[in-house]
Amino acid sequence: WAIVSMEKQMPQLKPLIPDLFPMIQLVAQDMTAQEIANVMWACVRCEIDSGASESMFLTLAERTFLEADFFKAQEIAIVFGASGKLHKHGAPVSHFLDVLPILSEVAAQRADAMIPRDIANTLSGICDLRNEVSASIFERDLIPILAETFTKKAAKMTERQIELDFPEVALAFARLQIHHRPLIKTIASRCQKPGMLRKMHEWGLCALTWSYTDGFPDAEFSEFRLSLRAEVA
């Protein structure tokens, strides 16, 4: 985690990370939830791929299973998000697929403590792994709770949170083909505030445009779609 944090100042340290995998495996059995989350996050930042140690991820997954009840909201979100991104890069994280359904039960209990970024990361991980772990495992309990929590907190979110988290959450629900009406209406409503769309990055605008065109083609969002297309153009 420290090496990744100093990546810009000391990029020469980054190649050393794979050499730490055997050491991580040795101490993983004593790792706390926060330490596991830090390792997973560092692996994402360093774009660890298929060359990573499968045995290290196996040990981390086993430790996550044992420590599941002690994971805090942010740590859960990091593990979900990191598992999805690492899987996309080809990293051998298949062992986490058995742990995430268990961790989702804890996530449902910790949902109120999640900030918008935590919810976005968790949903993003579920999306990235949807071909490996059936989303139905999470649809019954976790996803509705995350949707309700996000909708409830949306009114007090800052413009920065709207810019970063709204597109990712909307895209996740569109990709999962889940129509949680209060959530998608809230996202559209807040994004239509004067000047809000102009502050968004291209990725966010494209994510919202696709979500409200292919994912949520309802007529009630026609005005929002026109606003999005005008900004994208």
Residue pairs with C-beta under 8 A, 6 or more apart in sequence:
1 38
1 39
1 41
1 42
3 10
3 13
3 14
3 16
3 17
3 42
4 14
4 17
4 41
4 42
4 45
4 46
6 13
7 13
7 14
7 45
14 46
17 42
17 46
17 48
18 48
18 51
18 52
18 53
21 52
21 53
21 56
22 53
22 56
24 39
24 56
24 59
24 60
25 53
25 55
25 56
25 59
28 36
28 56
28 59
28 60
28 62
28 63
29 59
29 63
31 39
31 60
31 63
31 67
32 67
32 70
33 64
33 67
33 70
33 71
33 72
33 75
34 72
34 75
36 60
36 63
36 64
36 67
36 75
36 79
37 71
37 74
37 75
37 78
37 79
37 82
39 60
40 60
40 78
40 79
40 82
40 83
40 86
41 78
41 82
43 52
43 82
43 86
43 91
44 81
44 82
44 85
44 86
47 89
48 86
48 89
48 91
49 89
49 90
49 91
50 89
50 90
50 91
50 92
52 86
52 91
52 92
53 92
54 92
54 95
57 91
57 92
57 93
57 95
57 96
58 95
60 96
61 93
61 95
61 96
61 98
61 99
62 95
64 71
64 79
64 96
64 99
64 103
65 98
65 99
65 102
68 99
68 102
68 103
68 105
68 106
69 106
71 79
71 103
71 106
71 110
72 110
72 113
73 107
73 110
73 111
73 113
73 114
73 115
73 118
74 114
74 115
74 118
76 103
76 106
76 107
76 110
76 118
76 122
77 107
77 114
77 117
77 118
77 119
77 121
77 122
77 125
78 121
79 96
79 100
79 103
79 125
80 100
80 103
80 107
80 121
80 122
80 124
80 125
80 126
81 121
81 122
81 124
81 125
82 125
83 93
83 96
83 97
83 100
83 125
83 128
83 129
84 124
84 125
84 126
84 127
84 128
84 129
85 124
85 125
85 128
86 93
87 93
87 94
87 128
87 129
87 132
88 128
94 132
97 129
97 132
97 133
100 125
100 129
100 133
101 133
101 137
101 138
104 137
104 138
104 141
104 142
105 141
105 142
107 114
107 122
107 142
107 146
108 141
108 142
108 145
111 119
111 142
111 145
111 146
111 149
112 149
114 122
114 146
114 149
116 150
116 153
116 157
116 161
116 164
116 165
116 169
117 161
117 164
117 165
119 146
119 149
119 150
119 165
119 169
120 164
120 165
120 168
120 169
120 172
122 142
122 146
123 143
123 146
123 168
123 169
123 172
123 173
123 176
124 168
124 172
126 133
126 135
126 138
126 143
126 172
126 176
127 171
127 172
127 175
127 176
130 175
130 176
135 143
135 176
139 176
139 178
143 176
143 178
143 180
144 180
147 173
147 178
147 180
147 182
147 183
148 182
148 183
150 169
150 183
151 180
151 182
151 183
151 186
154 186
154 187
154 190
155 190
157 165
157 190
159 196
159 199
162 190
162 191
162 196
163 196
163 199
163 200
163 201
163 204
164 204
166 187
166 190
166 191
166 204
166 208
167 200
167 203
167 204
167 205
167 207
167 208
167 211
168 207
169 183
169 187
170 184
170 187
170 207
170 208
170 211
170 212
170 215
171 207
171 208
171 210
171 211
171 215
173 179
173 180
173 183
173 184
173 211
173 215
174 210
174 211
174 212
174 214
174 215
174 216
175 215
177 215
179 216
184 212
184 216
184 221
185 220
187 208
188 212
188 221
188 224
190 196
191 197
191 200
191 208
191 224
192 223
192 224
192 227
197 205
197 227
197 228
197 231
198 231
200 208
200 231
202 232
205 228
205 231
205 232
206 232
208 228
209 225
209 228
209 229
209 232
212 221
212 224
212 225
212 228
213 225
